[in-house]
């Protein structure tokens, strides 16, 4: 019986091998006693099967007979036991996949490894009852079962957004810049810290492993590459025409197997691999299995002498060029050196920077990356500020707390702007470092201030006092609003008759303005987390209000309430909620902050006691609707993010010695 390359690795013939080199696959429609996915319910008593080192006969290619798309979900055996494939199976089914095939692999298997049979579930097939020794073997086992026009291959370690499958499928067959056709649609994959894991693979040197394009870059860089051609994929998340899907190669190195499969598929069909940014596509854990075999070297040898200029073309969209080649040690015990494409500024980009016309800003915030940080005020603030800076011709990326240090790409940043909240952020080693203290001023130390080239504070009282005590210049720069979203307009019929409203979390305390409103007997409605059990019945209306729904809610309320942390009120840090609500045309009642009533032209009033809050809220607004609208528009214009961005840009240009240039 002939051995495969993996047979050489394990020192024995593969299990379940059939004449002609293929392995037997279970029937498409049945599996023994299979009612649920995962290992046999009585794993201790179930017959165990040896690891499968074989590949099905490469001539047993898929034969698509229907429209639509199938999904192959590959999953590591240990993850399969814990049900890690379920989100991919459920998501693919919800997206409209005709057939979902689950195929299990274990690249860490030894020669004597055995497993319970892999069994199908009611909503998916399994490629075979045995566990494949490699990712490529898992795909090879699923390949003959595919019958739809397009196939999405997705490892269970990669999470796609709800529309990810359809967008990958739609990209297959689209024309490319070189007049050919996209035969492989390659998803941009991020790591958990919201930087790019790969925006496709490029071939730096024949016979060497492929390099991950934009690895370590902020996610915004990858968005620019939509539709650009790359050499291959190196993350197991892509779509192909099923009839084009090539036979995988045997190697324990998954990235090499993915690259060969996608490049072979594109070559065989006379087309290209194209980048498809899908937003939040995350990979959990490391893809490199820390093992490298002779089969990987054989797989890479086919590209000896092949030239690939896709890195140059792709980076040019960002005004960048490939820098001097480097290599990272990416595996052990055999130290596989993986090429790294380091992006550098091109001549045109350098000229723009030197003239101060287009700087690259990293806006750093304390919010968590991904969905966990979506409801942070810092996140909304950073997005609006980034949009305003882009409106001034600047390039902007937003870095969350896990990506404040980006060794692979931070050298491209010209300005590092920290929106100081909860975190003391490391200074950027080469950029112009700018600090804007927008909250929690008591956490900021003189030593931290001294690390920055420019310092701003949203509290004028704190800015003046701190500058006097430290000898460091701190300029006042208030928070802001986006008048394109927060502006006067119609009320929301859903909130018709809304009297007094508050939107905000408890912050682990019974916030004073809400407590005072309850004590004052106001007709109160509260939205926010943590209020369950603290408020009278009917007062808590919901946990979260989407940011784009806030303006209408503010406009609909007769009075909007606000309060501040004690240190923020003391030092003049005016809450961002005041700017948003007042610009929407609302009347806001808040705790006392120096200068706040004059700042908002009467749209904001302060109170100092429960009785005063009751009187102020009951008195309400005496101006007409037209006057309120005019006042709101004025506040939005005076305190827009565009106005704040202009101040920041002017200060940075002066600091960098390019003041007065276009």
N, C-alpha and C positions, 0 to 999 in steps of 0.2 A: 504494500500500500504506500503510495508516494506521500511524502511529507510536504506541508506548506512551509513558508518561511517561519511561521509561528510554531510549527512543529519543531523546527530547529531550536527555537527559543526554549520550548518546554521539554525538548528531548524525547518526544514521543509523537506518534500519529495523532491527528485530531479525532475527537469523539464524534459519533453519529455521522461519519463520512460515508457517502454512497458512491457507487461506481461513477467514474467521470469527474471526481473531485468535488462534487456538490454535497451539501448536507440536506437531510430530510427536513422539511418544514411541516408544521402541523397544518391540518386542513383549515382553510380560511374561515369556515363558519362554525367550527366546533372545537372544543377543548375538553379534555376529560374532567367531568365533574366541575366545570368552571362556572361559577356564578358571580364571583367578585374578583377584582384584580388583586395581584400580590401573590405571596407565597402560599403554598398549600395550607389550609386552615389547621391541619394536623401535621405541622412540619416535621415533628420528631418521628412520625410513622411513615411519612411519604417517602417513596423511593427517591434517592438523591442521584442526580445526573452529573457526570464529569463536565468540567469546563470545555467549551466547544472552540477548538482552534481552527475549524474549517471555514471555508468560504463557499457559498453556493456557486454552482457552475456559472461563470460570467456570461455564457451564452443564454442563460435563463433570464433575459432582460424583461423589464416590465412591458406590458402590452395594454396601454390605456385604451379604453373603449367608451369612456363617458366624459362629459364636460365636468367642470368643477375642480376641486382639489382634494388630495389626500394629505395626511400629515403622518410623518414618521417621528415618533417620540423615542429618542434613545435615552437610556437612563442607567446610571451605575447601579450595580446589583445591591449595594448597601443602601442606596437611596430608594431603590424600588421597594425594599422591605418596609421602609417607613412611609410609603405612599407619596414620595416626592414627585412622581409622575402625574399625580391627579390634577394639579392646576393646569398643566399643559394639555392633558386629555380633555378636561372640562372646557378650557378656553377654545381649543380647536373645534370641539363639537358646537359650542355656542357661536363660533365664527362661520359655521356652515360646512365644515369638512365632511366629505362623503364617507370617508373611512379613516379611522385613526389606528395606526399600527404601533404597538409598543414593543421595543426591542431592547433587551437587557444585556449589559456588558460588565466586565470586571477586568481592567488592565492590570490589576495587582494579583491576579490569580496565579497560583503555583501549579506545578504538574499534577498534583493530586487533589486539587480543589474540586469539591462537589457541592451541588446546590439542590434545593427542592425544585421541582418543575415550575417553570414560569407558566402561569395560567391566564387565560383571557378573562375579560369582564364583559358585562352586557353592553357596554358602550365602546369597546375597542377590541381589536384582534391582538394577538401576540405573534411576533415573527417566527418564533420557535420555542419549544419547551426548554431548551438548553440556554445557558448563559454564554454569550460570546466572549472571547478572550480580548477583543479589541473593539473600539468604537466602529472601525471600518467593517468588522465582521458583523456587528449589529445592523448596520445599514444594508450590508449585502444580504443578510437574511430577510430583511423586510422588502427588498427590491422586487422580488417576483410577485408580491402580493398587491402591488399598486395598479390601479385601474383608471384613475382619473387623469385629466389632461395635465395638471400641474401637481407637483409634490412639494410640500414644505418639510424640510428636515430641521428638527428642533431638539436639542438636548434638554432634558428636564431641568438642568441647572441654569437655564436661561429663561427668564420670564418675559413674555411679550405683552404689550398693551392690548386692549380689546380689539382694536382694529388692525393689529400687527399682521395677522395672517392674510387678510384681504389685501393689504397694501403691498406685501411681498409678492403675492400672486399677481397683482395688477402690474407690477414692474416687469415681470417676465414677458419678453417679446417687444418691449418698447425700443425705439431706435436709440442708438448711442451716437456720440459726437463723431465717431470715425465712420459713420454710415453703415455700421453693422447692426446687430440686434442683441439686446440683453437676453442672454440665455441663462444667466445665474443672477438672482437678486440677493445681494449680501446685506444683511442687517448690521447696523452699527450697534455694537454692544458696549455697555458701560460696566464699570465696577461699582460696588456698593457705595463708594464715596463720590459718585457722580462725575468721575472723569472717564475718558474713553479707554476701554480695553482694546478695542480694535475698530477701525473704520474700513476694514478690508485688509488684505495681505498684499505686499509688494515683494518682488524678487530683487534683492540687492545683489546677489552673486549666485550664479548657478552652482548647484550641489550644496549650498548652505540652506538652512531653514529659512522660511519666509519671515519677513518682518511685519509687525502689526502697525498699520498706518495710524498716525495720531495717537499712539499709545501714550497715556498720561496727560493728554490735552484736556482742557475743559470741553464740556459737551457742545457748547456753542460753535466750536470750530468744525465739528463734524456735520452740523446742519448745513454748512455751506457746500458740502460735497454731494448733495443729492444728485443722483444720476451720473456721477463721474465714474470713469472706468478704472478698475483696479485689476491686479493680476489674478487674484483668487480670494477666497474666503479663508480665514483661519480660526473662526469661531463656528461651532456647529449650530448655525441658525441661518438658513438660506432657503430660497425657492428655485426650482428648476422645472422645465418641461419634463414630464415623466418619461417620455420616449427618449429624451436626451441623456437621462441620468446614467453616468458611466459606472463601471464596476469599481468599487473601492479597492485600495491596496492594503496589504497586511502590514501593520506596524503598531506597536504599543503607544507611539507618539500621536496623540489625537490631532494636534494642530497640523502636523505633516499630512495625516490622512485626510483631513478636511481640505487642505490646500490642493492635494493631488486630485481628490474627487471633483472639486469645483472647477479646477483648471482643465482637467480631462474632459469634463462635461462641456465646458465652453468651447474647447478646441474641437471636440468631436462634432459639435453642432455649427461650427464656423461663426461663433458669436463671442460676446464679451461677458465679463462679470461687472456688475454695476452696484454702486453704493446706494442703500436705501435707509436714510435716517428715519427711525420710527419713534423717536422720543425716548421714553423710559424703557429701555430694554436692558435688564440687569442680569449679570452673571454672578452666581453665588459660588465662592470658593475658587481655587486655582485650577486652571485647565491643564497646565503641564503636569503630567503624572510622575515626573522626576525619574523617568526611565527612558532610555534611548537604545534602540536595537539596530542591528545591521539592516533590517528591512527598511528603516527610515532612511538610511544612507542610500540604499538601492532606489527607494522611491524618489529621492531628490536628485539622483544622478541623471535622470532623464532630461533635466533642465540645464545640463552642462552646456555652456556656451550660449544659452538663451539670453536675450536682452529684454529688459522691461523698463520702460520709461514712465510707468504710471505714477510713481511717486512724484516725479517732477511736474507732471500734468495736474495731478490732484492738488499739490501744495500751491501751485500757481494761483489757484482760486482764492487762496488766503493771502496772496502777496508774499509767499514764502518759497524757499528753495531747500532741497535736501542738503544737509551739512555733511561734514566729514563722517564717514562711517564709523560705527562703534559696535561693540558686541557685549551682551550681558550673558553671564553664566546662568542658564535657565533650568538646569536639570542636574540631578545627582542620582546614583554615584558616578555615572559618566557625565562629565561636565560639558553639556551641550551648550555651545555658544550661539546665541540667537542674535542676528543682526538687528540693530536699532537704527531707525531713520530719524535723525535729529533734525527738526525743522529750524531753519534760520531765515532771517529777513532777506528778501531780494533787494536789488538796487532801488527799485521804485518805492518799495516800502521804507527803506532807509531814508530816502529823500523826504518822504512825507513826515517821518518822525523828526528828522533834523529841522524841518521848517515848522514843526509843531502843529501841522495841519491835521494829522490823524495819528493820535496816540492810542496805544492799547491799554485799556484800564481793566484791572482786576478789582471788582467790587466784592469785598470780603464781609461775610455776615456770620453770626453765631448760630443760625438755624441749622438743623440737621438736613442732610441731603435727602432727596427723594420725597415720597409722600409724607413722611414723618414731619417734615418741615413746612408743609404746604400752608398750614394755618398760622404760621408765625408772622407777626407784624413786620419783622425784619425782611421776610421774603417778599412781601408786597412792596415794601419800601424800596428794596434793591431793584426789583423788576421795573418800577416806575422810574427810578433814577437812571437805570441802564438805558431805558427807552429814550429818556431826555438827552443823555449824552450821545447816543447814536444819532439823535436828531441834529446834533451839532457836529456831525461828521466823525465822531469817535468810534473806535472799536471797543466793545465791552464784553467781558465775561463775568459771570457771577460765581464766586467760590464760597461754598458752604464750609462749615467748621472742619470737615474732614479733608478739604482740598486747599487749605490755606498755604500749604507747601506742596508744590508740584515740580519735583526735580526734573522731569522730562520736558517741561514746557514753560516754566516760570521765567526763563531767560528772555522770552518774547514780550513780557509785560513791561510797559513803560511807566505805568502808574499803578500803585497798590493802594486803593482807597478802603480803609477799614471803617465800617459802620459800627462803632463801638457800642455794644450792648453788654451781654454777659461775659464775653470772652476777651482775654488779653491775647491778641493775635501776634505771631512772630513777624518781625519786620522783614520786608523783602530785601534780598541782598543787593540788588542792582537798580531797582525801580525808584521813582520818586514816591516816598511813603507819605500818605495823607491820612490823618485821623479826623473822623467826624463823630464826636460823642453825641449820640442821640438819646441815650437812656443810661440809668444806673451810674451817675457821675461819681458816687462815693467809691466805686470800684477802681477808678483810674488813679494811678500813682504818678508822682513826678518822674520817676524813672521810666515809666511807660511813655509819658509825653515826650521825653527827651529823645526817644528813638525815631521820632517822626520829623520829616522836613516841613510839613505844614500841619496846623492843628486848627480845627473848628469845633464849635460846641453849639448844640441846639438850645442851650440855656445861657442867655446873655449875662445873668448875674454870676453864674459859675465861671464863665469865660473871663470876665473882668477880674474876679477874685483870684482865680488860678494863675492868670498871667502876672498879677501883682506879687503873689507869694512864691512863684517858681522862677520868674524872670524869663519864661518862655512865652512867645506870642501865641495867643489863643483868640481866634476871631469868632464872633457870634455868627451862627448860620442856623436859622430856625428850620424846623421840619417843614414839610410841604404837602401838596396834594396834586392830583392829576385832574385838571379841569376838563379834560376830554371825557372823563368818566364821572367825576363828582362835579355836577353843575345843576343849576335850577332846571326844572322840568316837571312833567306830570307826576302825580302821586300814583302809588301802586294800589289798584282796586283791592288787592288781597289785604292791604293794611288800611282800608278805609275806616275812618273813625279812630285811628290809633292816637292815643293821648300822650303818654309819657313813655319813652323808650330808652332802653340801655342795651348795648351790644358789647359783650366782653366776658372773659373768663373770671372765675372767682379769684385766681392767683392764690389759692389756699387760704383766703381770708374772706370774711363777709365784707365786701368792699363798701367803704363808708357811704358813697353816694346812693348805693342801692339800699343799704340799711336805713339811711335817713329818709329815702323816698317811701319805704314801707312804713316807717314811724310817722311820716307826714300824712299817710293815708291817700297817697296819690294813686291814680288809675294807671298802674305800672305794667309794662310788658318787658321781659328780659330774655335775651338770647345769649347763649354762651355755655361753656363747659363748667361742670362742677356745682351747678346751682340746685341740683336735685335735693329735696329735703330741707332746703334753707328758706324757701320762699312760700308765701301763702298760695293756696291752690289757684291755678289758672294764670299765675304771673309768669312762670317760666314757659316760653313759647317754642324754644328749640335750642339745639346744641350749637349749630353753626349756621352762619349766613354767608353765602358765597360773596366774594368781594364785589363782583359785578352787580349783585342785587342790593348792596348797601345804599347806593345813592337814592334809589326809589324809597327804601325804608326810611332813610333820614328825612326825605322830603315829605313823606306821608305823616310823620309824627308831629304833633303840635309842639312838643318839647323833646329834645334829646339830652340825655344826661351823660356826664363825663367826670372822671376823677383822675388823680395822679398819685404815683408813689410819693412818699413824704419828701425824699431828697430831690425829686424832680420839681415838685411844687415850690419848694424852698428856693431852688436855684434857677427858676424861670424856664424849665424845660417844658414847653407847651406840647401837650399830647397831639399826636398825629390825627387822632379822631376829631379834634376841634377843627383842623384845617379841612378835613373831608366833609364833615357835617355842615360847617358854615358855608363852604363853597357850594354845597348842594342846595342852599337856601334855607337851612334849618335854623331854628333858635336853639341854642345850646346853653345849659346851665351846668356849671362846673365848680369845683373847689377853687379857692383863691390861688392865683399865680400872678406874680408881679407883671403888670403891664398888659394883661390878657384882654381886658375889656376894650382898651384903646386900639389894640392890634386888629380886632375884628369888626370895627365900625358898628358896634352895638349888637352883632349877631351872637355874642357870647356874654353871658352874665354870670357873676359869681355869687356864692352864698356862704354863710358862716355858721348857720344853725338850722335845725329842723324847721323851726317856724319860718325862717327866711326862705328856705327852700320851698316850703308850701306856698308862701305868698308869691314868690317869683314864678313858680310853675303855674299857679292859678291865674296870675296876671297875663302870662303868655305874651304873644306878639301884638304890637299895636300898629305895625306898618302894614301896608297893602301888599298883596301878592306881587304886584309889579315891582314895588320897592324891595321886597325880599329877593326877587330874582336879580335885580340890578346889583344889590349888595353881594349876593353870592357870586355873580360873575366877576365882580371887582376883586373879591377875596381870592378867587381861583387864579386870576391873572397876576396878582401881586405875590402869591405864595405858591406858584407852580413849581413842579420839579424842573421845568425848563429854566426858570429863573435861577434856581439853586445850582443847576448844572453849569450855567454860564459863569457863575461866581467861581465855582471849583475849577473850571477849565482855564479861566483867566489867571487864577492864582498859580496853577500848575505851570502854565506857559511862562509866567514871570519867574518862577522858581527855576525853570529849566533854561532860562535865558533866551526865550523866543518871544517875549512880549511884543505886541504890536504887529506881529506877522499875521498873514491871513489865516 
